[in-house]
Amino acid sequence: MVASLQVFAMIWASLAGMLSSVKFSEDANETELSQVSEGGGLYSFGSTVAIYNPHASRFVQMNKDSNTMTSKASSSIHLEMFERWERFIIVNAGNGKIGLHNTHNNRFLKLVGGAIYTSPVKDVISLPSSGWDNEKFEIIDGGDGEVGLYNRHNRRFVSMDGNGRMYASPERGDTLPESWTHQRFFLVPAKPYLVPGSVVGLYNERSQNYLRLRDWDMDGHRPPNPPHFPSNWGWEKFKVLDAGAGRVALWNHVHRKMVKMDGSRVHVSPETAGDRFPGGWESEAFVVIPILPNEHKIMLWHPGNERCIKMDGTSVVRSSTRSAEDLSTSWDKETFKVVVLEDAPPN
């Protein structure tokens, strides 16, 4: 049975079947199990997931050194923060279909004929509504929390054999045979690098400044004892908002405004409530690039401008133009360390 958008939650709620099976390793904690089994909106468009084949004990992987999809062995279903190639954002591809986008590579998973590839470079918000049928998939309920990823254009499923080789199944309809273990996956929720609902400070080590939102513009502010974040600061605190398609917005509670990048500069939005991201706003929506995830360091890249937020001394400006997949650790003015000040409230 094809899973339409209306029944996504029902299918993902079936992940509760994993709790009584061998599909979770012992080091998956109770919170993770609860999140997976209860769904809790984790699988809405814009959610970050890992694609795990329990029969091969491997994650699907988009490797920068290959134009074909690869896999990574893992005895644990828990995805570590440094595992960037194994993270996929669920993108609305229209008509009950999804795209699976890897931010680090700035490409989509693609099925062509009998093989699984990476797409050409394409931003997460730029999956064409027409064409690009090889990058569009339907989620098929496999029971017990397992799903198949079916490409209707090619009439094939994404597949992984016992050695981790990625391939496309033989042609067939949109039903998943019980004996087809190569085509059965778990979509495992992966913690985003900026969690919506959390409150963070963003620290640039080169300048020793935190990103600061003033009533009229953005700048950098050095704390008395870098990198310690003073408890009485307010302009440097940002609530992370879900901006759709895996993007985030940064809202300051003092001025009730968001960080904004338009065609000429980085500045601030009009006032807004901060309880949700306003519809139609694009200048305030950024893609989080995990440039050094082990050190909790990110870049904030704007897909419409193809530029990052840059801390040049105390000035906050736009970087030069660069595609997301080409961003480098050498860009230290564009690199910010995430300092979590308040965790996101429980769902």
C-alpha positions as CSV (number, residue, x, y, z in Angstrom):
1,M,0.0,0.0,0.0
2,V,1.4,3.4,-1.0
3,A,1.7,5.8,2.0
4,S,0.1,9.0,1.1
5,L,0.8,12.2,3.0
6,Q,-2.3,11.8,5.0
7,V,-1.1,8.4,6.4
8,F,2.6,9.2,6.9
9,A,2.0,9.5,10.7
10,M,0.3,6.1,10.8
11,I,3.2,4.5,9.1
12,W,5.9,6.1,11.1
13,A,4.0,5.4,14.3
14,S,4.4,1.7,13.4
15,L,8.1,2.2,14.3
16,A,6.9,1.1,17.7
17,G,7.3,-2.4,16.4
18,M,11.1,-1.9,16.7
19,L,10.9,-1.8,20.5
20,S,10.3,-5.5,20.8
21,S,12.7,-6.6,18.1
22,V,16.4,-6.8,17.5
23,K,16.3,-3.7,15.3
24,F,17.6,-1.4,18.0
25,S,20.9,-1.9,19.6
26,E,21.3,-1.9,23.4
27,D,22.9,1.6,23.4
28,A,19.8,3.3,22.0
29,N,18.4,5.1,25.0
30,E,14.8,5.2,26.2
31,T,14.3,8.8,25.0
32,E,15.4,7.8,21.4
33,L,13.2,4.8,21.4
34,S,10.2,6.9,22.6
35,Q,10.8,9.5,19.9
36,V,10.9,6.9,17.2
37,S,8.0,4.9,18.4
38,E,5.7,7.8,19.0
39,G,6.5,9.7,15.9
40,G,5.9,13.1,17.4
41,G,6.1,14.9,14.1
42,L,9.7,13.9,13.6
43,Y,8.9,12.7,10.1
44,S,7.2,15.8,8.7
45,F,8.7,17.6,5.7
46,G,12.0,19.2,6.8
47,S,12.8,16.4,9.3
48,T,16.3,14.9,9.3
49,V,16.5,11.2,9.1
50,A,19.1,8.4,8.7
51,I,18.1,5.5,6.3
52,Y,19.1,2.2,8.1
53,N,18.8,-1.3,6.7
54,P,18.5,-3.6,9.7
55,H,19.3,-6.7,7.7
56,A,22.6,-5.4,6.5
57,S,23.2,-3.3,9.7
58,R,24.2,-0.3,7.6
59,F,23.2,3.3,7.0
60,V,22.7,4.7,3.5
61,Q,25.5,7.1,2.8
62,M,26.1,9.9,0.3
63,N,29.9,9.9,0.0
64,K,31.5,13.0,-1.6
65,D,34.2,10.8,-3.2
66,S,31.6,8.9,-5.3
67,N,28.7,9.7,-7.6
68,T,27.0,6.4,-6.6
69,M,25.4,5.9,-3.2
70,T,27.4,4.0,-0.7
71,S,26.7,2.6,2.8
72,K,28.3,2.5,6.2
73,A,28.3,-0.4,8.6
74,S,26.9,0.3,12.1
75,S,25.9,-2.0,14.9
76,S,24.0,0.9,16.4
77,I,21.0,2.6,15.0
78,H,22.0,5.8,16.8
79,L,23.6,8.4,14.4
80,E,26.5,10.4,15.8
81,M,26.7,14.2,15.2
82,F,29.9,13.8,13.2
83,E,28.1,11.5,10.7
84,R,27.2,14.0,8.0
85,W,27.0,11.8,4.9
86,E,24.3,9.7,6.5
87,R,21.8,12.5,7.2
88,F,18.9,13.2,4.8
89,I,16.3,15.9,4.9
90,I,12.8,14.8,3.9
91,V,11.7,17.2,1.1
92,N,8.1,17.7,-0.2
93,A,8.3,16.6,-3.8
94,G,4.6,16.9,-4.4
95,N,1.8,14.4,-5.2
96,G,2.6,12.2,-2.2
97,K,6.3,12.0,-3.1
98,I,9.4,12.9,-1.2
99,G,13.0,13.9,-2.0
100,L,15.9,12.9,0.2
101,H,18.6,15.6,0.4
102,N,22.0,15.5,2.0
103,T,23.1,19.0,3.1
104,H,26.8,18.3,3.2
105,N,26.8,17.3,-0.4
106,N,23.9,19.6,-1.5
107,R,22.5,16.7,-3.6
108,F,19.5,14.4,-3.6
109,L,19.4,10.6,-3.6
110,K,18.6,9.4,-7.2
111,L,17.5,6.1,-8.7
112,V,18.2,5.5,-12.4
113,G,17.7,2.1,-14.0
114,G,19.3,-0.5,-11.8
115,A,21.6,1.9,-9.9
116,I,21.4,4.4,-7.0
117,Y,23.3,7.7,-7.6
118,T,23.7,11.2,-6.3
119,S,21.9,13.9,-8.2
120,P,23.5,17.0,-9.7
121,V,24.1,19.8,-7.2
122,K,20.7,21.1,-6.1
123,D,19.7,23.2,-3.1
124,V,17.2,21.6,-0.6
125,I,14.5,24.2,-1.6
126,S,15.1,23.8,-5.3
127,L,13.8,20.3,-6.2
128,P,11.9,21.0,-9.4
129,S,8.1,20.3,-9.4
130,S,8.3,18.8,-12.8
131,G,11.1,16.6,-14.1
132,W,13.7,15.1,-11.8
133,D,11.5,12.1,-11.5
134,N,14.5,9.9,-10.6
135,E,14.9,11.8,-7.3
136,K,11.3,11.4,-6.2
137,F,10.2,8.5,-4.0
138,E,7.0,7.2,-2.3
139,I,7.2,5.6,1.1
140,I,5.7,2.1,1.2
141,D,4.6,0.5,4.4
142,G,6.6,-2.7,5.0
143,G,5.1,-3.4,8.5
144,D,6.9,-3.6,11.8
145,G,8.3,-0.1,11.3
146,E,10.0,-0.9,8.1
147,V,9.4,1.1,4.9
148,G,10.4,0.8,1.3
149,L,11.5,3.7,-0.9
150,Y,9.8,3.3,-4.3
151,N,10.5,5.3,-7.4
152,R,7.4,5.1,-9.6
153,H,9.2,6.6,-12.6
154,N,11.6,3.6,-12.8
155,R,9.2,1.1,-11.0
156,R,12.0,0.1,-8.6
157,F,12.8,0.2,-4.9
158,V,16.0,1.5,-3.3
159,S,18.0,-1.6,-2.3
160,M,21.0,-2.6,-0.1
161,D,22.4,-6.1,-0.2
162,G,24.0,-7.8,2.8
163,N,27.4,-6.4,1.9
164,G,26.1,-2.9,1.8
165,R,26.1,-2.5,-2.0
166,M,23.4,0.0,-3.1
167,Y,21.3,-0.9,-6.1
168,A,17.8,-0.6,-7.5
169,S,15.5,-3.6,-7.3
170,P,14.0,-5.4,-10.3
171,E,11.0,-3.7,-11.7
172,R,7.7,-4.3,-10.0
173,G,4.6,-2.5,-8.7
174,D,4.4,-0.5,-5.5
175,T,4.0,-3.5,-3.1
176,L,6.9,-4.7,-1.0
177,P,7.2,-8.5,-0.7
178,E,7.8,-9.8,2.8
179,S,10.9,-11.7,1.5
180,W,12.5,-8.6,0.1
181,T,14.9,-7.7,3.0
182,H,17.3,-5.6,0.8
183,Q,14.5,-3.1,0.2
184,R,13.4,-2.6,3.8
185,F,14.6,0.3,5.8
186,F,14.0,2.3,9.0
187,L,13.8,6.1,8.7
188,V,15.5,6.9,12.0
189,P,15.2,10.5,13.4
190,A,18.5,12.3,13.5
191,K,19.1,15.2,15.8
192,P,19.6,18.4,13.8
193,Y,22.6,20.6,14.4
194,L,20.3,23.5,15.5
195,V,17.2,22.1,17.2
196,P,14.0,24.0,16.7
197,G,12.7,25.4,20.0
198,S,16.2,25.6,21.6
199,V,17.9,28.9,22.5
200,V,21.5,29.3,21.4
201,G,24.4,31.6,21.2
202,L,26.6,31.6,18.1
203,Y,30.3,32.3,18.8
204,N,33.0,33.1,16.2
205,E,36.3,31.9,17.6
206,R,38.5,34.0,15.2
207,S,37.0,37.3,16.4
208,Q,36.0,36.1,19.8
209,N,32.5,37.6,19.3
210,Y,29.0,36.3,19.6
211,L,26.4,37.1,17.0
212,R,24.3,39.9,18.3
213,L,20.9,41.3,17.1
214,R,20.3,44.9,17.8
215,D,17.0,46.7,17.1
216,W,18.3,48.0,13.8
217,D,21.1,45.7,12.6
218,M,23.5,42.8,13.4
219,D,26.9,43.0,14.9
220,G,29.4,41.0,16.9
221,H,29.8,41.4,20.7
222,R,32.8,40.1,22.6
223,P,32.1,38.8,26.1
224,P,34.3,39.8,29.1
225,N,35.7,36.3,29.4
226,P,35.6,34.6,26.0
227,P,34.0,32.2,25.2
228,H,31.9,32.3,28.3
229,F,28.4,33.5,27.6
230,P,27.3,36.1,30.3
231,S,24.0,35.2,32.0
232,N,22.7,38.8,31.7
233,W,23.0,39.0,27.9
234,G,19.8,39.0,25.9
235,W,20.6,40.5,22.4
236,E,22.9,37.5,21.8
237,K,20.3,34.9,22.4
238,F,18.5,33.2,19.5
239,K,15.5,30.9,19.5
240,V,15.8,28.4,16.7
241,L,12.6,28.2,14.5
242,D,11.8,25.6,11.9
243,A,11.8,27.5,8.6
244,G,10.7,24.5,6.5
245,A,12.7,22.2,4.1
246,G,15.3,21.6,6.8
247,R,16.1,25.3,7.2
248,V,16.1,27.4,10.4
249,A,15.5,30.9,11.4
250,L,17.0,32.8,14.4
251,W,14.7,34.9,16.5
252,N,15.7,37.2,19.3
253,H,13.2,37.6,22.2
254,V,14.3,41.1,23.2
255,H,13.7,42.8,19.9
256,R,11.2,40.2,18.6
257,K,13.1,40.1,15.3
258,M,15.0,37.6,13.2
259,V,18.3,37.5,11.5
260,K,17.8,38.4,7.8
261,M,20.0,38.2,4.6
262,D,18.7,40.0,1.6
263,G,20.4,40.9,-1.7
264,S,22.8,43.4,-0.2
265,R,23.4,42.8,3.5
266,V,22.8,40.9,6.8
267,H,20.3,42.8,9.0
268,V,17.1,42.2,10.9
269,S,13.5,41.4,10.0
270,P,10.3,43.3,11.0
271,E,8.9,42.3,14.4
272,T,7.3,38.9,14.7
273,A,5.9,36.8,17.5
274,G,8.5,34.1,17.4
275,D,6.1,31.2,17.9
276,R,6.4,30.1,14.3
277,F,8.1,31.0,11.1
278,P,5.9,33.4,9.0
279,G,4.7,32.1,5.7
280,G,6.3,33.6,2.6
281,W,9.4,34.8,4.4
282,E,12.6,33.6,2.6
283,S,15.3,36.1,3.6
284,E,15.2,34.8,7.2
285,A,15.6,31.1,6.4
286,F,19.1,29.5,6.5
287,V,20.6,26.1,5.9
288,V,22.8,24.8,8.7
289,I,26.1,23.5,7.3
290,P,27.9,21.1,9.7
291,I,31.4,22.2,8.9
292,L,33.0,20.7,12.1
293,P,30.2,18.9,13.8
294,N,32.5,17.2,16.4
295,E,33.3,20.6,17.7
296,H,29.6,21.9,17.3
297,K,30.7,24.3,14.6
298,I,28.4,25.3,11.8
299,M,27.9,27.8,9.0
300,L,24.7,29.6,8.3
301,W,24.2,29.5,4.5
302,H,21.4,31.2,2.7
303,P,20.3,29.3,-0.4
304,G,18.7,32.2,-2.2
305,N,21.9,34.3,-2.0
306,E,24.4,31.3,-1.9
307,R,26.3,33.1,0.8
308,C,27.0,32.6,4.5
309,I,26.7,34.9,7.5
310,K,30.2,36.3,8.1
311,M,31.7,37.8,11.2
312,D,34.3,40.3,10.0
313,G,35.7,41.8,13.3
314,T,32.5,43.2,14.9
315,S,30.8,43.6,11.5
316,V,28.3,41.0,10.4
317,V,28.2,40.8,6.6
318,R,27.5,38.4,3.7
319,S,30.3,36.1,2.6
320,S,31.4,35.8,-1.0
321,T,29.2,33.5,-3.2
322,R,29.8,29.8,-2.8
323,S,27.7,26.7,-3.2
324,A,27.0,24.8,0.0
325,E,28.9,21.7,-1.1
326,D,32.1,23.8,-1.6
327,L,32.2,25.4,1.9
328,S,35.5,24.9,3.6
329,T,36.9,24.9,7.2
330,S,39.3,27.6,6.0
331,W,36.4,30.0,6.2
332,D,36.8,30.7,9.9
333,K,35.0,34.1,9.7
334,E,31.9,32.2,8.6
335,T,32.2,29.5,11.2
336,F,30.2,29.7,14.5
337,K,30.3,27.4,17.5
338,V,26.9,26.6,18.8
339,V,26.4,27.3,22.5
340,V,23.2,25.8,23.7
341,L,21.6,28.0,26.4
342,E,18.2,26.4,26.6
343,D,17.2,23.0,25.3
344,A,14.1,22.7,23.2
345,P,10.9,22.0,25.3
346,P,9.6,18.4,25.0
347,N,7.0,17.8,22.4
